[in-house]
Amino acid sequence: MNLHGRRVVVTGASRGIGAAVARVLAAAGARTLLVARGQGALHQLAGSLANATAYAADLTDTTAVAQLVHDAPERLGGPVEILVNNAGIF
């Protein structure tokens, strides 16, 4: 899979399925914005991946979601092309 330069947002990216998806997308060359509440694990993962940026946000907060929608294109260098909406609360 070649996603070189594609702009991707992965929510719930700090652990589990979201982190695994982020690793695969980054390895495929995507410019990846990793979104999650937990800043420690999020920043650690982003630091270990090429072309990945951490973005801490609580997606249960509609203001935070609106801010993410506003900020994502700037952080990625263009419009979002792929969204992996993995965030969930149990």
WOKA-V150009 format. One record per helix or strand. SS is the DSSP state (hx for helix, st for strand). FROM is the first residue (numbers start at 1). TO is the last residue. If there is no record, write none. Layout:
SS|FROM|TO ; SS|FROM|TO
//
This chain:
st|7|11 ; hx|16|27 ; st|31|36 ; hx|39|48 ; st|52|56 ; hx|62|76 ; st|82|84
//
